Amino acid sequence: PRIGIATTGKSYLDVRQALDELGIDEVASSKIGIRVLKIGMVWPLEPEIIEEFVKGLDLVIVVEEKRSLIETQIKEQLFGRHRAPQLIGKRDENDEHLFKAFGTLDPNDIAIAIGERIGARQKNEKIEKELERLRAAQRSLSNLHEVATRIPYFCAGCPHNSSTIVPEGGRAYAGIGCHWMAQYVPERNTEGSTHMGAEGANWIGEAPFSTRKHVFQNIGDGTYNHSGILAIRAAAAAGVNITYKILYNDAVAMTGGQAHEGGLTVPQIAQQVAAEGARRIVVVTDEPDKYPASTGFPPHTAIHHRRELGKVQRELMDEEGLTVLIYDQTCAAEKRRRRKRGTFPDPAKRIMINELVCEGCGDCGVKSNCVAIAPVETEFGRKRKIDQSSCNKDYSCVNGFCPSFVSIEGGELIKGQEHKTTIDVPVFEALPEPKLPSLETPWSILVTGIGGTGVVTVGQIIAMAANLEGKGAGIIDMAGLSQKNGAVVSHLKIAERQEDISTIRVSAGGADLLLGCDLVTSAAEHNLAAAGEGKTRAVVNDYETMPAMFTNDAEYKLPGDELRISIEARMGQGRTDLINATKIATALMGDSIASNLFTLGFAWQKGLVPVSSEAIERAITLNNVAVEMNLKAFEWGRRSAHDLPAVEKIIERADEAQQTAISQTHNLSQTLEEMVDRRVEFLTAYQDAAYAERYRKLVSNVRSVEESISPRSNVLATAVARYYFKLLAYKDEYEVARLYTDGGFTEQVKAQFKGDYTVKIHLAPPLLSRRDPETGHLIKREFGPWIMTAFGWLAKMKRLRGTALDIFGYTEERKQERQLIKDYEATVARLLDKLSIANLDLAAEIAAMPEHIRGYGHIKERHVTEAKAREAELLAAYDAGRTSAPAALAAE
């Protein structure tokens, strides 16, 4: 065959990789009759080059990404030519699609296209064998399914968590910038996008034909400075009703935190938009006091605290013409960078959550939209905690309607082993040196992780280590918007020589190592597709870091087991190492960010990274970021790969020494008996022994009836044991006070903080708090250390609960809680009356309905209404003799 391949840029590297996959080197190319043209200047093509290239060819294959720029020109130059070769590219010989005009081309697809055309012209068993392998790899892509996804999202404490809120009835347009991700947030009613300088142009065209009177247009300060002011000028000239929300983050945050050209300030923006004709200008900020009267704003510019954003936006919706809202709050990621450099204030204040007081309602996530709020599974259900490693001190989470939020002012966080110095830590023997992979062919590594956690640095460190050893290295980071908490992937190849690397992107079935710094990203179908069964080894941090949707979905559960199974099945038996790197690294070094280098150390010790440990350690040092911690993380990863039980024993000893009443709740009951005994003990402390006996008696009765029907079953008894307790232990004023003063909370604080600190609690006592005039909800406020004394007295008054002297018991919320207990007891009796083997699972589902009743005040009231509606439908099905929930309910 006489086949020519014309290509350029990255596609040339893909062609090189494709030929390698087919086993075709330069000698084989010459024998087969393949000619490759790498084009430097794609427009215009020089006719002489093309004329020389196509001489004697029967077929020209054009390989290029996106639209057919090269193919079209070659086609024009060959048109009408005598004995011109056949030309294919975007379409094949039969005018069917061949190379797609969108996305990136896959070297495997290119190899298949080339190999099939060689095979059609001459028989080659070696190439045919490789074709079968490549086809199998590509077929596997269609067999994979997405178990869970990690979408890009706002950083912890990002100003856009608050600034992109849209009032009820409002509508907003997105634009270029991080704030575009508001479209991922439920109930933000934000849509669309546009290029820089056209923000609001769509509304200019839409407004005359719309029944809507007003829209908001989000625009970042960097975009405004670039060309956005032109869009504002156009909107003013068009006379449409629009509010530009200029999101002033004090940096071009999306592209690395660069400073604004010209030193743009909020007063300057206000003066500029006033000159453009803005009829009303409002500044909303988290620091209104920083703007005195002499700041230099245009006349009548109003300054508001960010908690007034809703009210301000509702007013602007009624304004005619052009209005501007400048939302002033520094980018959270930039705050973190500047604090590390000592150029930005770092308040000595952190937020923590009293886990036993927390109801797991998720209102803190809804209010703050913050990914630093993480779930923690406890004996008494899912609670919330603050991930101190990722928290950027925005503090908006305290607005969640819940008394579990506590401010710790002063003091310091306890990091890793600081509180474990009394533990006898055995000294590890010298670690053995593993046999490193051969580099006869380039070694392909896929590094997966979460954007913003340093995962890209892992690939860069490996590549730098290879360079330090004189080896070849190539790396491509697939990040983009995913750098913001999304799924980030680095394609990395290491070779003996740089010229041995043709293309960097790891194609389907081509990875030698999947270095997974995140479970969800590692199990994504397009990443698993890079693995070849029996070829790829995987080392994966299997800590379950929640995707961003957890911030607004309190019941979201990550299918961790299914993700693990997907990875192990793809790799093949015995080729996957799952290690909870986040848990171990945080325990040892006090920062979850250390987990990535820990995972690298684990993989290296397993002999899966083809560079020396000395080179990696040198690269870590050259990176010059948290050098000591990262070197330790790499070493602990190696130790864990060598002797994981020994490392776990060190952590267990330290944990035992630091065990608190609250941390003990993280140890889940293993039997029904243990579950009941722990709850009896809790209820005795909650009220008294008689109250606890009431609980035990009902659970025993349910268990007895269930065993008489199905001797080996305890599914219903377990549900009743868990959720009858939940209703009995409702958190009234006495109980909240007890959970703050029984010693467990104090231990929790001491386990996390050291030094001289002050504890303040955020509360909204029903009998003492004002109501928000906009929402009608109680307003939380901060109470100083004196509240602990008041709590101490209040906790001792628990025996008044439910009596005529219980002043709190007369509120509607407390009446409802007592009624829920009576209703549940009646429901259980109703279930037992008709219980059978057939309807046992449905009965357990009904008994578990209190799982959905969470929170305090108006949050709990809403959940009760929803749960009661679901319960009524399930009970109707139960009474009608159904054995499972109706399809609509089951789907929920």
Steps between C-alpha positions, in 0.01 A plus 500: 500500500601856440339698781579855604403653834485880521475649846617782727565600860355276769338281235848417370588363844175303498596350162842406638329332794256324266783357292676386819181324609496315168866406540603710200838672529690686227634179346156338498347818356741488210427133431124545520504819295388760753605862470437763772495877444521727802367840396641806672289782353143381454374809316567553220646164400793522260397321176857384434513309829168328436590421139824334608328312783221341292722372218441129457239475777170316467348632822550811714369494858469845659511493879408831665285608790195726476391612153666387179743783432780290345273249330303768317815663361649170383170412337501830310860453389433145377174582323517415130848351534575194286522182710453692823503281814182440694462741793333418834489677834183617663320250276616166364488338155125441534424853622447371855639683804863408572680759717266714710498878468460564873689407814839330491603218270589168660826337379323163515235617253772634271689170525188303412432723198857461373521128577174417324617673183832319508314171549271573206806524275724225635477226762709564812436266794695713747299812420174303503580371848564852626178616334300243694656620824422863418144424394444316828633799693266737316202267543561503873424872500136432420478234772589741780240700689540801726441403863556849643628829364705783645392829348702823524380716787574810701791484744433488873405852606473626141321838476286358217341261749308805622527756221325288236185445708194616309185611687177311447347601169831632371711375213870538425730453205845349545819608328870423473659422836472273801153640567381306192480199736193656665315298237595186694337628819132415557255791513751759375288547185811594303556402139694557182837647425662739258838625389677782683347836425156367404357445849137608487488516120263203495258690725522807277365284219256305713348776714261651239337159452497378861233534766780512757581855607852456637807274511828485687823464304801359686838633391839448661727792582768369263248479216369845586852639481567319172195603297192461717449872538413506128211262568379726781517796263293308244235409759474864608457609139234233439300615803430147627430421865809316616716477810865426440643311796869584479669232708809670637737228623813717505678266256467329163424186696417251226840523333730503801421802716673771297458861609273724294671710240493859616422418863121492465309589820135490603465882515652525150247251364218692667619827344530339157154342496352825630653674200344235274154587630429257785188626677579329827827361637520270801810348659451176695797378702602280791692798642279812470701684767803523271325770296478830693303793363815645340569193284410669172182329386255684273218680683218280632706177480366269771723262700342183643620192686480180298230361729271766347560376145151352462326820601723713276441278197124502546508879498714509186256270319244781519735770366472635146799506265862417580596424860826365637572285805870465586557195718831553678667198659852371436540167319529216753786328316684830480445559872666167570798583275546844652469371855778251431714792383400711798341771284136454604338502846454154648236525771567287807154351476378162383164329490428153630184294540381324814424167335251379761296820467510487119188347343652444156230711335744662255370855544856618559589371153199668343579832670874498424521274193843412642693183418697522828191361674548125498289208620602284793325169558427436868311255716213749511485572128678718250629827647708786366854616566721781372797384294754735658753419225281654230309764702578854383330676792195639324281421803171502305435141613400630845186639334365146482205482739663274755646546853798273430726771353779626721764770448846435641675835533872496571705187552634277225396187316671184619681351202547128452731338753529809724261354755654154472855564616452277803429201279782253464546508122721212383787593270463350154782293364667620182248462221594258222555641154241364255583394147402791278317452167700447184501783247544289187178669399365824652323455835148650497350642820153644549483724809144573613375728775302803611577846364650737752651229722846489343440198279660669197812547712532121533545460126738794485716352777526165321587676172762717672649194668534336158671810363740506795604146407547589133193308390227615267168623634183640352189617683159639409263627769129467423368766735322806360203592717555178696786671681215618724415184697433303182653186355860570396710252302868516407632282216867425562758300309852415614760365257871426489541780245281799418481400133341168601181686592282564197168599653424569863129432530435149631259325266248227580669200656838673496563587866764316700402670827180664618616723786167591654499787747119494503261207492227666292732637231692172480178306435378738228433305181737701279782443750432130547502471122873577508557183701571169336403184685813311592716799402411787731567518873296737717584670828195696614421716802159356582397763754147607410527873433149620424428662162368855511134399470518398868492870595137522392389138540520386862403144405757454223692177546816427308490145357849427631482122480378511142783737408757265653352201319512688168870573542593148611296339223668716237853428622458129549553286807777605737601810305338768719619648830231697682637707787325762715777752442297798619421345837857383561669818374267723702558294813877510459552851364183687588419607144302308239698673224788264588302203367612550138873466574415215737329319212804562278728356769280191526510445123877554487567240770287256300747543212259683271681833441813480278711768674709479816376608841796738524390675182142529626616644831724746314204604282286553812773722643531698177124554496557695823144468632437332838825311443527338843139379502518365144825314565343342808185416305706326231691306765187396690349384172803279444476365855133421454568309180770301678318433829149646516399321824794662681395848385138436594611381843684828559186695415276273707719541809490875465124500440442288809695750709292786359162325507214736591133442570413645161769315303371175653176555309701446179529133599179353364309223677557156354192327643143592585569430867790744503291763322219471756735502801675816381170677449365390835808653662450820299129533585571442868733801492249686283213459749503203737496119519122479461517693173772264375297196604207628294733485201637155576153356553368605158811376318480164683135463405573570133789256501286229657224537239749515213684186615171312522443576132858477374744361760814627326372848424551816704454759226186647661637485855816678384297776334288548813808492725661775297205728427287465813812614683538793261151624585534439874831690515363817340732793559316754710664775704588263785666249269701755303622638833593150620690419182711812548572448870531124559873511423488344154499831314787637708702189411415549132633857510819402685565224247505757217634822654779606732609823666292785636163503326145615560192295415192675364177330395258607225139464614146616433311427826127505413405701808780756460561550128365753251352393169626598159240738352563357152475126576329489839772264626682542830830687474810335645750691708827430671515421873824530695652263759239596761245290312676186620412592860138553398508167315626331815198617697261423216632145459422428865137597440440215253252331738261786428476373142138429411361618834279799573812691609671452163476850352659382175250217471221742416655598166352345186831333413519313832134398480563363154803300617302333777219424257745340256599251771138402562432476127803275453392264778157475338655441157719218633196333657322533165794340321524209742129429466537409129865395490599211274810375325372653177460855632793504744719725285218749445433505875867576564489780244203657678670460838805682361300807396638716788834485318365782284400717798802716573589845620358766726219752479366572153741248344363218713143613441548472125657156532216376722243608241688322221561184705138477613381523140733218393406293803128531423552366148715211623249410771220502244699253291570289811135489603402410144716189518786631288844353569706791370477875457311637197732562206495880537603477865761234434656729240546766764 
